[in-house]
Amino acid sequence: MGKLLAGGVIVDNRDRVMLWRRNTGDKKQWELPGKIVDSHETLEEAVVEGIEKRLGVDAIWVGEIVCTARFTDGEDEFKAELLSAKIVDDDPIAPQTAAVDRVDFFAFNALEDLQRQGKLSPSVEHLMHLVYRYDLTLGDFTP
């Protein structure tokens, strides 16, 4: 069995998705915010803890699973459960750890540019695939 990831799909009122840029050693990519799920926590708890700890916000609302992505990274296998999420307070969003050096919101066409440059995580690419395949918008993933 592989590692279980929980990611939050946070879309603002301008139909842009929030991503953070991981910048650790050989990992330099834009990802959906979240974390590896510990054995004692639920998917929802993992999304909340990952976002609160790394972005310094206090209030996260987490909804239903919007999609599941499976991928490998080197020899590691991952299953990523992506859940709709929303930041419900007005705290400024800023990276709180060295592993995340930037946070931004991206329109779909900007995601396409990042994908062509090889700068997106597999879970973001999976989300993009769903948008293409089912003729969706990023707003379709909001609570």
C-alpha positions as CSV (number, residue, x, y, z in Angstrom):
1,M,0.0,0.0,0.0
2,G,1.2,3.5,-0.6
3,K,0.9,6.8,1.2
4,L,-2.4,8.5,1.6
5,L,-2.5,12.3,0.9
6,A,-5.3,14.7,1.7
7,G,-5.5,17.9,-0.3
8,G,-7.8,20.9,-0.2
9,V,-9.3,22.3,-3.4
10,I,-9.8,26.0,-2.5
11,V,-11.3,28.1,-5.2
12,D,-11.8,31.9,-4.8
13,N,-14.7,34.0,-6.1
14,R,-12.8,34.6,-9.3
15,D,-12.7,30.9,-10.2
16,R,-9.0,30.5,-9.4
17,V,-7.5,27.6,-7.4
18,M,-5.1,28.1,-4.5
19,L,-1.8,26.3,-4.8
20,W,1.4,26.4,-2.8
21,R,4.9,26.0,-4.1
22,R,7.0,23.3,-2.5
23,N,10.6,24.1,-2.5
24,T,12.6,21.3,-0.9
25,G,15.7,19.7,-2.3
26,D,14.6,18.0,-5.5
27,K,10.9,19.0,-5.1
28,K,10.1,22.3,-6.7
29,Q,6.4,22.1,-7.8
30,W,3.0,23.7,-7.3
31,E,0.7,21.6,-5.2
32,L,-2.8,21.7,-3.7
33,P,-2.5,22.4,0.0
34,G,-2.6,19.4,2.3
35,K,-0.5,16.7,3.8
36,I,0.1,13.0,4.3
37,V,-2.6,11.5,6.5
38,D,-1.4,10.2,9.8
39,S,-2.9,6.9,11.0
40,H,-4.8,8.6,13.8
41,E,-6.6,11.3,11.7
42,T,-9.3,11.6,9.2
43,L,-9.0,13.1,5.7
44,E,-10.7,16.3,6.9
45,E,-8.4,16.6,9.9
46,A,-5.3,16.2,7.7
47,V,-6.5,18.9,5.3
48,V,-7.2,21.3,8.1
49,E,-3.9,20.7,10.0
50,G,-1.9,20.9,6.8
51,I,-3.4,24.2,5.7
52,E,-3.5,25.8,9.2
53,K,0.1,24.8,10.0
54,R,1.7,25.8,6.7
55,L,-0.4,28.9,5.9
56,G,-1.1,30.4,9.3
57,V,-4.8,30.6,9.0
58,D,-7.2,29.5,11.7
59,A,-10.5,28.6,10.2
60,I,-10.9,26.0,7.4
61,W,-14.1,24.5,6.2
62,V,-13.7,21.1,4.5
63,G,-16.4,19.4,2.4
64,E,-16.7,16.3,0.4
65,I,-14.2,14.4,-1.6
66,V,-14.2,15.8,-5.2
67,C,-11.8,13.3,-6.7
68,T,-9.1,10.7,-6.1
69,A,-5.7,10.6,-7.8
70,R,-3.2,7.8,-7.8
71,F,0.4,8.3,-8.8
72,T,4.0,7.3,-8.2
73,D,6.9,9.6,-7.3
74,G,10.1,7.7,-7.7
75,E,9.5,4.4,-5.8
76,D,6.7,5.8,-3.6
77,E,3.1,5.2,-4.4
78,F,0.4,7.7,-3.4
79,K,-3.3,7.9,-3.3
80,A,-4.5,11.6,-3.0
81,E,-8.0,12.3,-1.8
82,L,-8.9,15.9,-2.9
83,L,-11.6,17.6,-0.8
84,S,-13.4,20.8,-1.4
85,A,-12.3,23.3,1.2
86,K,-12.7,27.0,2.0
87,I,-10.8,29.4,4.3
88,V,-13.5,31.1,6.3
89,D,-11.7,33.9,8.0
90,D,-9.8,36.9,6.6
91,D,-6.3,36.1,7.9
92,P,-3.6,36.8,5.5
93,I,-2.3,33.7,3.7
94,A,1.4,33.3,3.9
95,P,3.8,30.4,4.0
96,Q,4.7,29.4,7.6
97,T,7.3,26.7,6.8
98,A,10.5,26.6,4.8
99,A,9.1,23.8,2.6
100,V,6.4,26.1,1.2
101,D,7.9,29.3,-0.2
102,R,4.9,30.8,-2.0
103,V,1.1,30.7,-2.1
104,D,-1.0,32.0,-5.0
105,F,-4.3,31.6,-6.8
106,F,-4.3,30.5,-10.4
107,A,-6.8,30.7,-13.2
108,F,-7.1,27.6,-15.4
109,N,-5.1,29.0,-18.3
110,A,-2.2,29.7,-15.9
111,L,-2.3,26.1,-14.7
112,E,-1.9,25.0,-18.3
113,D,1.3,27.2,-18.6
114,L,2.7,25.6,-15.4
115,Q,1.8,22.2,-16.7
116,R,3.7,22.8,-19.9
117,Q,6.7,23.8,-17.8
118,G,6.5,20.6,-15.7
119,K,5.9,22.6,-12.5
120,L,2.6,21.0,-11.3
121,S,2.2,18.1,-8.9
122,P,0.4,14.9,-10.1
123,S,-2.7,15.7,-8.0
124,V,-3.1,19.1,-9.7
125,E,-2.6,17.6,-13.1
126,H,-5.4,15.0,-12.2
127,L,-7.7,17.9,-11.2
128,M,-7.0,19.5,-14.6
129,H,-7.7,16.3,-16.4
130,L,-11.2,16.2,-14.8
131,V,-11.9,19.8,-15.8
132,Y,-11.0,18.9,-19.4
133,R,-12.8,15.5,-19.5
134,Y,-16.1,16.6,-18.0
135,D,-16.1,20.2,-19.3
136,L,-16.0,21.7,-15.8
137,T,-14.7,24.9,-14.3
138,L,-12.6,25.2,-11.2
139,G,-15.7,26.7,-9.6
140,D,-17.5,23.4,-9.9
141,F,-15.2,22.1,-7.1
142,T,-16.3,24.7,-4.5
143,P,-18.6,23.9,-1.6
